[in-house]
Amino acid sequence: MVGVYGSVSLMIGLSLARSGWASLSFRLSPAVRQLLRPFAWYGLTTFLASASSLLIMKTDSVMVTQMLGLDANAIYTTVFFMAVIIEMPRRILSQISTPLLSQAFERRDMGLAQRIYQKTSINLFLVGALLYVGIVCNLPALFFADAAGGGLSHRQLRGGDHWPGQAH
């Protein structure tokens, strides 16, 4: 699919260049040349951060599998992605609140900064509490849904004989 769109785009571009409607120039203006090094540095650091994050995420999964087995890796991966879901609201609210806090601190408006912090923390508490309750209430469904078909047992998950609150 990508090849089709790419080839069609290339043919349209060549047709426009031949007719004189479009032209390509690889000469950089002085303003672009001045910004090239900071943009390249930012791109390199972003790439290295993303690559190292991906490497860490995959390395721990491989280590858990090698040391504890596939069952433990299934548990680890499930819990890891639960943590990612729990952290998502914090990321979203911090992207919204950080510029507002920056403006408040720039204007030295500590009252506004305090209100932003309070509203953000209350909203994060409410969303986090709802996510926590939802996850805790659904733990048996998350881990034991396939128990009859060879899924994870209570002993494998907790290292003990039973799940809290359940009979032996």
C-alpha positions in Angstrom: 0.0 0.0 0.0 2.8 2.4 0.9 4.6 1.6 -2.4 1.5 2.5 -4.4 1.0 5.9 -2.6 4.8 6.6 -2.8 5.0 5.8 -6.5 1.9 7.9 -7.3 3.3 10.8 -5.3 6.7 10.5 -7.0 5.0 10.5 -10.5 2.9 13.6 -9.6 6.1 15.4 -8.3 8.0 14.6 -11.4 5.1 15.7 -13.6 4.9 19.0 -11.7 8.7 19.5 -11.9 8.7 18.9 -15.7 5.8 21.2 -16.3 7.5 24.0 -14.3 4.8 24.2 -11.6 7.2 23.0 -8.9 10.9 22.9 -8.4 13.3 21.4 -5.9 16.1 23.4 -4.4 18.5 22.1 -1.8 20.1 25.5 -1.1 19.6 26.3 2.6 18.9 29.9 3.7 21.2 31.4 6.3 18.4 31.2 8.9 17.9 27.5 8.3 21.7 26.9 8.3 21.9 28.6 11.7 19.2 26.3 13.1 20.4 23.1 11.5 22.9 22.2 14.3 20.4 22.7 17.3 17.7 20.8 15.4 20.2 17.9 14.6 21.3 17.8 18.2 17.7 17.7 19.4 16.8 15.0 16.9 19.8 12.9 17.9 19.1 13.2 21.7 15.4 12.4 21.1 16.3 9.3 19.0 18.8 8.1 21.6 16.3 8.5 24.4 13.6 6.6 22.4 16.0 3.9 21.4 17.3 3.4 25.0 13.7 3.3 26.3 12.8 0.7 23.8 15.9 -1.3 24.6 15.2 -1.2 28.3 11.6 -2.2 27.8 12.6 -5.2 25.7 15.7 -6.2 27.8 13.7 -6.6 31.1 11.1 -8.7 29.3 13.9 -11.0 27.9 15.5 -11.2 31.4 12.3 -12.1 33.1 11.6 -14.8 30.5 15.1 -16.2 30.9 15.2 -16.2 34.7 11.6 -17.0 35.6 9.9 -18.4 32.5 7.1 -17.4 30.1 4.4 -17.4 32.8 6.3 -14.8 34.8 6.9 -12.7 31.7 3.1 -12.8 30.9 2.4 -11.4 34.4 5.2 -8.9 34.2 4.1 -7.6 30.8 0.5 -7.3 31.9 1.4 -5.4 35.1 3.8 -3.2 33.2 1.1 -2.1 30.8 -1.3 -1.5 33.7 1.3 0.9 35.1 1.6 2.6 31.7 -2.2 3.1 31.7 -2.2 4.5 35.2 0.6 6.9 34.3 -1.2 8.2 31.1 -3.4 10.8 32.9 -0.3 12.3 34.6 1.4 12.7 31.2 -1.7 14.4 29.7 -2.3 16.7 32.6 1.4 17.7 32.8 1.4 18.6 29.2 -1.5 20.9 29.8 -0.4 22.3 33.2 3.3 22.8 32.6 2.9 25.8 30.2 0.3 27.3 32.5 2.6 26.9 35.5 5.5 28.4 33.5 3.5 31.5 32.7 2.3 31.8 36.3 5.9 31.6 37.6 7.1 34.0 35.0 4.4 36.5 36.2 5.3 35.6 39.8 1.6 34.8 40.4 1.9 32.2 43.1 -1.8 32.1 43.7 -2.4 31.0 40.2 0.4 28.4 40.4 -1.2 27.1 43.7 -4.6 26.8 42.1 -3.2 25.0 39.0 -1.3 22.5 41.3 -4.4 21.9 43.4 -6.7 21.3 40.5 -4.2 19.1 38.8 -3.6 17.0 41.9 -7.3 16.6 42.7 -8.0 15.5 39.1 -5.1 13.1 39.1 -6.2 11.7 42.4 -9.7 11.1 41.1 -8.7 9.5 37.8 -5.9 7.5 39.5 -8.3 6.2 42.2 -10.9 5.2 39.6 -8.2 3.4 37.6 -6.8 1.7 40.7 -10.3 0.5 41.8 -11.0 -0.7 38.3 -7.8 -2.7 38.1 -8.1 -4.2 41.6 -11.7 -5.2 41.0 -10.7 -6.9 37.8 -7.5 -8.7 38.8 -9.1 -12.1 38.9 -10.5 -11.6 35.4 -7.1 -10.3 34.2 -5.0 -13.1 35.5 -7.3 -16.1 35.9 -9.5 -15.9 32.9 -7.9 -19.0 31.3 -7.3 -20.9 34.6 -9.3 -23.9 33.3 -7.3 -24.1 30.1 -3.9 -24.1 31.7 -3.8 -20.4 32.7 -2.0 -19.0 35.7 -2.7 -20.4 39.1 -2.9 -18.4 42.3 0.4 -20.0 43.4 2.2 -18.9 40.2 0.9 -15.3 40.5 1.4 -14.7 44.2 3.9 -17.3 45.3 1.4 -18.5 47.9 -1.5 -20.8 48.2 -4.5 -18.5 47.6 -5.6 -15.1 46.6 -6.5 -12.8 49.6 -10.1 -13.2 50.5 -10.6 -16.5 48.7 -11.0 -19.9 50.3 -8.1 -22.3 50.3 
